[in-house]
Amino acid sequence: MERAFLLLNVVSGTEIEINEEVKKVENVKETHFVHGMYDFIIRLESKEIREIKNSILKIRKLSGIESTLTMNVLE
């Protein structure tokens, strides 16, 4: 199983909408609204890393996303 974490910064005031849209994206297993340098931590899982990549690209295209950081799980 391939896994990745995606950290998101979003436009202030769009947190609820972004959370709902991200939850609809295939391979998203968890979303967490957090305080700190990033606004969300997203956990993705799939059998293929390509599928995770495609899901991340869909998330990055959502309106209100300011920046992302992707971390692929190695073990």
PENORBEL-V878477 format. One record per residue. N is the residue number from 1. RES is the residue in three letters. SS is DSSP state (H for helix, E for strand, C for the rest). Layout:
n = (N	N)
res = (RES	RES)
ss = (SS	SS)
This chain:
n = (1	2	3	4	5	6	7	8	9	10	11	12	13	14	15	16	17	18	19	20	21	22	23	24	25	26	27	28	29	30	31	32	33	34	35	36	37	38	39	40	41	42	43	44	45	46	47	48	49	50	51	52	53	54	55	56	57	58	59	60	61	62	63	64	65	66	67	68	69	70	71	72	73	74	75)
res = (MET	GLU	ARG	ALA	PHE	LEU	LEU	LEU	ASN	VAL	VAL	SER	GLY	THR	GLU	ILE	GLU	ILE	ASN	GLU	GLU	VAL	LYS	LYS	VAL	GLU	ASN	VAL	LYS	GLU	THR	HIS	PHE	VAL	HIS	GLY	MET	TYR	ASP	PHE	ILE	ILE	ARG	LEU	GLU	SER	LYS	GLU	ILE	ARG	GLU	ILE	LYS	ASN	SER	ILE	LEU	LYS	ILE	ARG	LYS	LEU	SER	GLY	ILE	GLU	SER	THR	LEU	THR	MET	ASN	VAL	LEU	GLU)
ss = (C	E	E	E	E	E	E	E	E	E	C	C	C	C	H	H	H	H	H	H	H	H	H	C	C	C	C	E	E	E	E	E	E	C	C	C	C	C	C	E	E	E	E	E	E	E	C	C	H	H	H	H	H	H	H	H	H	H	H	H	C	C	C	C	E	E	E	E	E	E	E	E	C	C	C)
